[in-house]
Amino acid sequence: MLRYGDKDLVMNVYGLSSQVSKYNEGTAVRLLAVSPELIDRVGYEGLEKIAGLCSQVAKEDSFVATRLLGLSPELIDRVGYEGLEKIARLCSQVATERRFIAALLEMTPGLIDKMGLDVLEKVAVLGGQVAGYSSRTAVRLLGQSPELIDRVGYEALEQVVKLCSQIAQEDSFVAARLLEMSPALIDRVSYDCLGKMAELCCLVNSDDSFIAARLLDESPELIARLHQYGDTELVTNVYGLCSQVARDYNWRTAVRLLGMSPDIIERLLRYGDKELVLNVYGLCSQVARYSVRTAVSLLEQSPDLIGMAGYDGLEKVAYKASEIARVKDEEKAASFVRGESSEYADFFEAITEGLELKRVRPVLLHYLNALLGYRIEIVEAPGAATTDGERIFLPGRIKEFEEEDRNFILYKVMVTHEEAHLEYGSFDFELMRVQDVVSRIEGKYEHVQRAAES
């Protein structure tokens, strides 16, 4: 200290330290340790102000006062004395948990460099709210906040924290875990979707915390898969229906349905685009108002039903099933959707589009027998018509034309084309005999070539 003044300066500094010691001896000792550095930066008058500020803070929390003194040289360089006062007030304002306060003070210089003091003040208030239910999560929020704000803005971060604080009133574990997952989710899902996800996880966690944790941990990967088929609207619809199933029926069924969603969506996309998928999920949500079990069965069966009857047919099945659920019971409605009830066959025949293979298979078999002179099997398979040399594969339904006769003609064209492959030997070529054939051809032409040369 004598580098910056005489013996009187030293006496004055010890006097300041003595005043601070009335509130906390550790803070007073810390003041002595940093006083040369502070005098170098702000002079003795500045040191007096800092000592007075730390004395006020020490009255309420000596821990904060001591840590603040240790950081004061760095903070003075960045934000000056007024900034130091703001930080002191901020710590007192949000100081509810020691771990969070320590992290806030430790990170403050770096956070000021990244986002400025004004934004830090706002983030610290958010962190104080989070610290009320999870200090660990609050500390992580502080560290991640610059990146999150750069990606989605402060307002979006504030919304997520607000949502998690509401969730914490019911389930602090889900709230903290969801907030920790937010960097991987925040720009891939809507605010509404986060709410649906949280609702689902809370319902699961009330019965099985292990599955709830796994559900949260696996959500980024699942959402990435869903984004391959659509946008945030699709992801929101998927989680919305699953949370509805968990709330009104059974969380285990909801988790199973969530896991099946990518496969169901992939199958639906064979018959249409993203709009079709959104319509199917919307339709199932409507059915769930009357019967959740029926809605689950409808979603599981939707690709097959659309393949046979189109989306209009799916709607008719949904409305009929809803009516059965209201008039009779859920079990009968779900059985109807799965095709297990007696009235399903007649109803479905009335709404089905196109011509079904099983209706014309006997005629086509006789036709093939007449062409080939021997019996061959016709197998139903998705996709285009084809053959493996022993069987002919045809689509289970053709609905290219409104008239049934024209669809039958198309079946005949398909089967005739595949029959020609069999009749003219397209599949009689033996790859194992290729070398023998090549050797014979080479031998023959070598003999001809030698004869011509002689």
C-alpha positions as CSV (number, residue, x, y, z in Angstrom):
1,M,0.0,0.0,0.0
2,L,3.0,2.3,0.6
3,R,3.5,2.4,-3.1
4,Y,0.3,4.4,-3.4
5,G,0.7,6.7,-0.3
6,D,2.2,7.2,3.1
7,K,1.6,5.8,6.6
8,D,-1.7,7.8,6.8
9,L,-3.1,5.9,3.8
10,V,-2.2,2.6,5.5
11,M,-3.9,3.7,8.7
12,N,-7.0,4.8,6.8
13,V,-7.2,1.4,5.0
14,Y,-6.9,-0.5,8.3
15,G,-9.6,1.9,9.7
16,L,-11.9,1.0,6.8
17,S,-11.2,-2.7,7.5
18,S,-12.0,-2.2,11.2
19,Q,-15.4,-0.7,10.3
20,V,-16.2,-3.6,8.0
21,S,-15.2,-6.1,10.7
22,K,-18.2,-5.0,12.8
23,Y,-20.3,-6.9,10.3
24,N,-18.0,-9.7,9.3
25,E,-14.4,-10.4,10.0
26,G,-13.9,-12.4,6.8
27,T,-15.1,-9.5,4.6
28,A,-12.7,-7.2,6.5
29,V,-9.8,-9.5,5.8
30,R,-10.7,-9.7,2.2
31,L,-10.9,-5.9,2.0
32,L,-7.3,-5.6,3.2
33,A,-6.2,-8.2,0.7
34,V,-7.6,-6.5,-2.4
35,S,-7.1,-2.9,-1.2
36,P,-3.8,-2.3,-3.0
37,E,-5.3,-3.4,-6.3
38,L,-8.4,-1.3,-5.8
39,I,-6.5,1.8,-4.8
40,D,-4.4,1.4,-8.0
41,R,-7.7,1.3,-10.0
42,V,-10.0,3.8,-8.2
43,G,-7.9,5.6,-5.6
44,Y,-8.6,5.7,-1.9
45,E,-11.9,7.5,-2.4
46,G,-13.1,4.7,-4.6
47,L,-11.9,2.2,-2.0
48,E,-14.0,4.0,0.7
49,K,-17.1,3.7,-1.5
50,I,-16.5,0.0,-2.1
51,A,-15.9,-0.6,1.6
52,G,-19.1,1.2,2.5
53,L,-21.0,-0.8,-0.1
54,C,-19.6,-4.1,1.2
55,S,-20.5,-3.1,4.8
56,Q,-24.1,-2.6,3.7
57,V,-24.1,-6.0,1.9
58,A,-22.4,-7.7,4.9
59,K,-25.3,-6.7,7.1
60,E,-27.6,-9.0,5.1
61,D,-25.1,-11.6,3.7
62,S,-21.4,-11.7,4.6
63,F,-20.9,-14.4,2.0
64,V,-22.0,-12.1,-0.8
65,A,-20.0,-9.2,0.5
66,T,-16.8,-11.3,0.7
67,R,-17.2,-12.7,-2.8
68,L,-18.1,-9.3,-4.2
69,L,-14.9,-7.8,-2.7
70,G,-12.8,-10.5,-4.3
71,L,-14.3,-9.7,-7.7
72,S,-14.5,-6.0,-7.3
73,P,-11.2,-5.2,-9.2
74,E,-12.4,-7.0,-12.3
75,L,-15.9,-5.6,-12.1
76,I,-14.7,-2.1,-11.5
77,D,-12.7,-2.4,-14.8
78,R,-15.8,-3.5,-16.7
79,V,-18.7,-1.6,-15.2
80,G,-17.4,0.9,-12.8
81,Y,-18.6,1.7,-9.3
82,E,-22.2,2.1,-10.4
83,G,-22.1,-1.3,-12.1
84,L,-20.7,-2.8,-8.9
85,E,-23.6,-1.3,-6.9
86,K,-26.1,-2.8,-9.4
87,I,-24.5,-6.2,-9.0
88,A,-24.6,-6.0,-5.2
89,R,-28.3,-5.1,-5.4
90,L,-28.9,-7.8,-7.8
91,C,-27.3,-10.4,-5.6
92,S,-29.4,-9.3,-2.7
93,Q,-32.5,-9.3,-4.8
94,V,-32.1,-12.9,-6.1
95,A,-30.1,-14.3,-3.2
96,T,-32.1,-17.2,-2.1
97,E,-29.6,-20.1,-2.6
98,R,-25.9,-20.0,-1.8
99,R,-24.8,-22.1,-4.7
100,F,-26.6,-19.9,-7.2
101,I,-25.2,-16.7,-5.7
102,A,-21.7,-18.1,-5.8
103,A,-22.1,-19.0,-9.4
104,L,-23.6,-15.7,-10.3
105,L,-20.7,-13.8,-8.8
106,E,-18.1,-16.1,-10.3
107,M,-19.7,-15.9,-13.8
108,T,-20.5,-12.2,-13.7
109,P,-17.3,-10.8,-15.4
110,G,-17.6,-13.3,-18.3
111,L,-21.3,-12.8,-18.7
112,I,-20.9,-9.0,-18.7
113,D,-18.4,-9.5,-21.6
114,K,-20.8,-11.7,-23.5
115,M,-24.2,-9.9,-23.1
116,G,-23.8,-6.8,-21.1
117,L,-24.9,-5.8,-17.6
118,D,-28.5,-4.9,-18.5
119,V,-29.2,-8.4,-20.0
120,L,-27.3,-10.0,-17.2
121,E,-29.7,-8.3,-14.7
122,K,-32.7,-9.9,-16.5
123,V,-31.1,-13.3,-16.7
124,A,-30.1,-13.2,-13.0
125,V,-33.7,-12.6,-12.1
126,L,-34.8,-15.5,-14.2
127,G,-32.1,-17.6,-12.6
128,G,-33.3,-16.6,-9.1
129,Q,-36.8,-18.0,-10.0
130,V,-35.3,-21.3,-11.1
131,A,-33.1,-21.5,-8.0
132,G,-36.3,-21.7,-6.0
133,Y,-36.8,-25.3,-7.2
134,S,-33.3,-26.3,-8.5
135,S,-30.1,-24.4,-7.8
136,R,-28.2,-26.8,-10.1
137,T,-30.5,-25.9,-13.0
138,A,-30.3,-22.2,-12.2
139,V,-26.5,-22.4,-12.4
140,R,-26.7,-24.1,-15.7
141,L,-29.1,-21.6,-17.0
142,L,-26.6,-18.8,-16.2
143,G,-23.9,-20.6,-18.2
144,Q,-26.1,-21.4,-21.2
145,S,-28.0,-18.1,-21.3
146,P,-25.6,-16.2,-23.8
147,E,-25.9,-19.1,-26.3
148,L,-29.7,-19.4,-25.9
149,I,-30.2,-15.7,-26.2
150,D,-28.1,-15.6,-29.4
151,R,-30.2,-18.4,-30.9
152,V,-33.8,-17.5,-29.9
153,G,-33.7,-14.1,-28.1
154,Y,-34.3,-13.2,-24.5
155,E,-38.1,-13.2,-24.8
156,A,-38.1,-16.9,-25.9
157,L,-35.8,-17.8,-23.0
158,E,-38.1,-15.9,-20.6
159,Q,-41.1,-17.8,-21.8
160,V,-39.4,-21.1,-21.3
161,V,-38.3,-20.2,-17.7
162,K,-41.9,-19.0,-17.0
163,L,-43.3,-22.3,-18.2
164,C,-40.8,-24.3,-16.2
165,S,-41.6,-22.2,-13.1
166,Q,-45.2,-23.1,-13.5
167,I,-44.4,-26.8,-14.0
168,A,-42.2,-26.7,-10.8
169,Q,-45.3,-26.0,-8.7
170,E,-46.5,-29.5,-9.7
171,D,-43.2,-31.3,-10.4
172,S,-39.8,-29.7,-9.8
173,F,-37.9,-32.6,-11.3
174,V,-39.6,-32.3,-14.7
175,A,-39.3,-28.5,-14.6
176,A,-35.6,-28.7,-13.9
177,R,-34.9,-31.4,-16.4
178,L,-36.9,-29.7,-19.2
179,L,-35.0,-26.5,-18.6
180,E,-31.7,-28.3,-18.8
181,M,-32.8,-29.9,-22.1
182,S,-33.9,-26.5,-23.5
183,P,-30.7,-25.8,-25.5
184,A,-31.4,-29.0,-27.6
185,L,-35.1,-28.2,-27.9
186,I,-35.7,-24.5,-27.7
187,D,-35.4,-23.7,-31.5
188,R,-36.9,-27.0,-32.7
189,V,-40.3,-27.0,-30.9
190,S,-43.0,-24.5,-30.2
191,Y,-43.7,-23.0,-26.7
192,D,-47.1,-24.9,-26.8
193,C,-45.2,-28.2,-27.6
194,L,-42.9,-27.7,-24.6
195,G,-46.0,-27.4,-22.4
196,K,-47.5,-30.6,-23.9
197,M,-44.2,-32.4,-23.4
198,A,-44.0,-31.2,-19.8
199,E,-47.6,-32.3,-19.1
200,L,-46.9,-35.8,-20.5
201,C,-43.7,-36.1,-18.4
202,C,-45.4,-34.9,-15.2
203,L,-48.1,-37.6,-15.6
204,V,-45.4,-40.3,-16.2
205,N,-43.2,-39.0,-13.3
206,S,-46.1,-39.3,-10.9
207,D,-45.9,-43.1,-11.3
208,D,-42.5,-43.9,-12.7
209,S,-39.6,-41.4,-12.5
210,F,-37.2,-43.6,-14.4
211,I,-39.4,-43.7,-17.5
212,A,-40.1,-39.9,-17.2
213,A,-36.3,-39.2,-17.1
214,R,-35.7,-41.5,-20.1
215,L,-38.6,-39.8,-22.0
216,L,-37.0,-36.4,-21.5
217,D,-33.5,-37.6,-22.3
218,E,-34.7,-39.2,-25.6
219,S,-36.9,-36.3,-26.7
220,P,-34.2,-34.5,-28.8
221,E,-33.6,-37.6,-30.8
222,L,-37.3,-38.3,-31.3
223,I,-38.0,-34.7,-32.2
224,A,-35.2,-34.9,-34.8
225,R,-36.8,-37.9,-36.3
226,L,-40.2,-36.2,-36.4
227,H,-38.6,-33.2,-38.1
228,Q,-37.6,-35.5,-41.0
229,Y,-41.3,-35.8,-41.8
230,G,-42.6,-32.3,-41.0
231,D,-42.1,-29.1,-39.0
232,T,-42.8,-27.9,-35.5
233,E,-46.6,-28.0,-36.1
234,L,-46.3,-31.8,-36.6
235,V,-44.2,-32.2,-33.5
236,T,-46.7,-30.2,-31.5
237,N,-49.6,-32.3,-32.7
238,V,-47.8,-35.6,-31.9
239,Y,-47.0,-34.5,-28.3
240,G,-50.5,-32.9,-28.0
241,L,-52.3,-36.1,-28.7
242,C,-50.0,-38.2,-26.5
243,S,-50.4,-35.8,-23.5
244,Q,-54.2,-36.0,-24.1
245,V,-54.0,-39.9,-24.0
246,A,-51.9,-39.8,-20.8
247,R,-54.2,-37.3,-19.1
248,D,-57.6,-38.9,-20.0
249,Y,-56.7,-42.6,-20.3
250,N,-53.3,-44.1,-19.5
251,W,-49.7,-42.8,-19.6
252,R,-48.2,-46.1,-20.6
253,T,-50.4,-46.1,-23.7
254,A,-49.3,-42.5,-24.4
255,V,-45.6,-43.4,-24.1
256,R,-46.1,-46.4,-26.4
257,L,-48.0,-44.2,-29.0
258,L,-45.2,-41.6,-28.8
259,G,-42.6,-44.2,-29.6
260,M,-44.7,-45.5,-32.5
261,S,-45.3,-42.1,-34.0
262,P,-42.3,-41.9,-36.5
263,D,-43.3,-45.3,-38.0
264,I,-47.0,-44.4,-38.2
265,I,-46.1,-41.0,-39.9
266,E,-43.7,-42.8,-42.3
267,R,-46.5,-45.1,-43.4
268,L,-49.0,-42.3,-43.7
269,L,-46.7,-40.4,-46.0
270,R,-47.0,-43.2,-48.5
271,Y,-50.5,-42.0,-49.2
272,G,-50.1,-38.2,-49.0
273,D,-48.0,-35.3,-47.7
274,K,-47.5,-33.5,-44.4
275,E,-51.1,-32.1,-44.6
276,L,-52.5,-35.6,-44.6
277,V,-50.5,-36.5,-41.4
278,L,-51.7,-33.3,-39.7
279,N,-55.3,-34.1,-40.6
280,V,-55.0,-37.6,-39.3
281,Y,-53.6,-36.4,-35.9
282,G,-56.3,-33.7,-35.8
283,L,-59.0,-36.2,-36.5
284,C,-57.7,-38.5,-33.7
285,S,-57.7,-35.6,-31.3
286,Q,-61.3,-34.9,-32.0
287,V,-62.2,-38.6,-31.5
288,A,-60.3,-38.6,-28.2
289,R,-62.9,-36.1,-26.8
290,Y,-65.4,-38.9,-26.9
291,S,-63.2,-42.0,-26.5
292,V,-59.4,-42.0,-26.0
293,R,-59.1,-45.7,-26.5
294,T,-60.9,-45.4,-29.9
295,A,-58.6,-42.5,-30.9
296,V,-55.5,-44.6,-30.1
297,S,-56.8,-47.5,-32.2
298,L,-57.8,-45.1,-35.0
299,L,-54.2,-43.7,-35.2
300,E,-52.7,-47.2,-35.1
301,Q,-54.9,-48.4,-37.9
302,S,-54.9,-45.1,-39.9
303,P,-52.3,-46.1,-42.6
304,D,-54.1,-49.3,-43.4
305,L,-57.5,-47.7,-43.4
306,I,-56.3,-44.8,-45.7
307,G,-54.7,-47.4,-48.0
308,M,-58.0,-49.2,-48.4
309,A,-60.5,-46.3,-48.3
310,G,-58.6,-43.0,-48.5
311,Y,-58.8,-40.2,-46.0
312,D,-62.5,-39.8,-46.6
313,G,-63.0,-43.4,-45.6
314,L,-60.9,-42.8,-42.5
315,E,-63.2,-39.9,-41.5
316,K,-66.2,-42.1,-42.0
317,V,-64.7,-44.8,-39.7
318,A,-63.9,-42.1,-37.1
319,Y,-67.4,-40.7,-37.1
320,K,-69.0,-44.1,-36.9
321,A,-66.6,-45.2,-34.1
322,S,-67.4,-41.9,-32.2
323,E,-71.1,-42.7,-32.5
324,I,-70.6,-46.2,-31.2
325,A,-68.5,-44.9,-28.2
326,R,-71.3,-42.4,-27.3
327,V,-74.2,-44.9,-27.7
328,K,-72.5,-48.1,-26.6
329,D,-69.1,-48.1,-25.0
330,E,-65.4,-47.5,-25.7
331,E,-64.5,-51.2,-26.1
332,K,-67.0,-51.8,-28.9
333,A,-65.8,-48.6,-30.7
334,A,-62.2,-49.6,-30.5
335,S,-63.1,-53.1,-31.7
336,F,-64.9,-51.5,-34.6
337,V,-61.9,-49.5,-35.7
338,R,-59.7,-52.6,-35.5
339,G,-62.1,-54.5,-37.7
340,E,-63.1,-57.0,-35.0
341,S,-66.8,-56.2,-34.8
342,S,-69.6,-57.8,-36.8
343,E,-70.8,-54.5,-38.3
344,Y,-67.4,-53.5,-39.6
345,A,-67.3,-55.7,-42.7
346,D,-70.6,-54.3,-44.1
347,F,-69.8,-50.7,-43.2
348,F,-66.3,-50.9,-44.7
349,E,-67.5,-52.5,-47.9
350,A,-69.8,-49.5,-48.3
351,I,-67.1,-46.9,-48.0
352,T,-64.2,-48.7,-49.6
353,E,-62.7,-47.1,-52.8
354,G,-61.5,-49.1,-55.8
355,L,-61.3,-52.9,-56.4
356,E,-59.9,-55.3,-53.8
357,L,-57.6,-58.1,-55.0
358,K,-59.2,-60.8,-53.0
359,R,-62.5,-60.2,-55.0
360,V,-60.9,-60.9,-58.3
361,R,-58.0,-63.3,-57.4
362,P,-59.9,-66.5,-58.4
363,V,-60.7,-65.0,-61.9
364,L,-57.0,-63.9,-62.4
365,L,-55.8,-67.3,-61.3
366,H,-57.9,-69.0,-64.0
367,Y,-56.7,-66.5,-66.5
368,L,-53.0,-67.2,-65.7
369,N,-53.6,-70.9,-65.8
370,A,-55.0,-70.6,-69.3
371,L,-52.0,-68.5,-70.4
372,L,-49.2,-70.5,-68.8
373,G,-50.7,-74.0,-68.7
374,Y,-49.8,-74.4,-65.1
375,R,-50.9,-73.0,-61.7
376,I,-49.1,-70.1,-60.1
377,E,-49.7,-68.2,-56.9
378,I,-50.9,-64.6,-56.7
379,V,-49.6,-62.8,-53.5
380,E,-50.9,-59.5,-52.2
381,A,-48.0,-57.0,-51.6
382,P,-47.6,-53.2,-51.4
383,G,-46.1,-51.3,-54.2
384,A,-45.9,-52.1,-57.9
385,A,-46.7,-55.4,-59.5
386,T,-43.7,-57.8,-59.8
387,T,-42.7,-61.4,-59.8
388,D,-39.9,-63.6,-58.5
389,G,-40.3,-66.3,-61.1
390,E,-42.5,-68.4,-59.0
391,R,-45.2,-66.0,-57.7
392,I,-46.8,-62.9,-59.0
393,F,-47.1,-60.0,-56.5
394,L,-50.0,-57.5,-56.9
395,P,-51.3,-54.5,-54.9
396,G,-54.1,-55.4,-52.5
397,R,-56.4,-52.7,-54.0
398,I,-56.6,-50.6,-57.2
399,K,-58.5,-47.4,-57.2
400,E,-57.1,-45.7,-60.3
401,F,-60.6,-45.4,-61.7
402,E,-64.1,-44.9,-60.4
403,E,-65.5,-47.8,-62.4
404,E,-64.9,-51.2,-61.0
405,D,-64.6,-52.8,-64.5
406,R,-61.7,-50.5,-65.5
407,N,-59.9,-51.3,-62.3
408,F,-60.3,-55.0,-63.1
409,I,-58.8,-54.4,-66.6
410,L,-55.8,-52.7,-64.9
411,Y,-55.4,-55.8,-62.8
412,K,-55.4,-57.9,-66.0
413,V,-52.8,-55.7,-67.6
414,M,-50.6,-56.0,-64.6
415,V,-50.9,-59.8,-64.3
416,T,-50.4,-60.2,-68.1
417,H,-47.2,-58.2,-68.0
418,E,-45.8,-60.3,-65.2
419,E,-47.0,-63.5,-66.9
420,A,-44.9,-62.6,-69.9
421,H,-41.8,-62.6,-67.8
422,L,-42.6,-66.2,-66.8
423,E,-43.7,-67.4,-70.3
424,Y,-40.6,-66.1,-72.1
425,G,-38.1,-67.2,-69.6
426,S,-36.9,-64.0,-68.0
427,F,-36.3,-65.9,-64.8
428,D,-34.8,-69.1,-66.4
429,F,-31.3,-67.6,-66.7
430,E,-29.0,-69.5,-64.3
431,L,-26.1,-67.3,-63.0
432,M,-24.2,-70.4,-61.8
433,R,-23.9,-71.5,-65.5
434,V,-22.5,-68.2,-66.8
435,Q,-18.9,-69.3,-66.7
436,D,-19.7,-72.5,-68.7
437,V,-21.6,-70.6,-71.3
438,V,-18.8,-68.0,-71.7
439,S,-16.2,-70.8,-72.0
440,R,-18.2,-72.6,-74.7
441,I,-18.7,-69.3,-76.7
442,E,-15.0,-68.5,-76.4
443,G,-14.0,-72.0,-77.6
444,K,-16.3,-71.9,-80.6
445,Y,-15.2,-68.5,-81.8
446,E,-11.5,-69.3,-81.3
447,H,-12.0,-72.4,-83.5
448,V,-13.7,-70.3,-86.2
449,Q,-11.0,-67.6,-86.0
450,R,-8.1,-70.2,-86.4
451,A,-9.9,-71.8,-89.4
452,A,-10.3,-68.4,-91.1
453,E,-6.6,-67.5,-90.5
454,S,-5.5,-70.8,-92.0
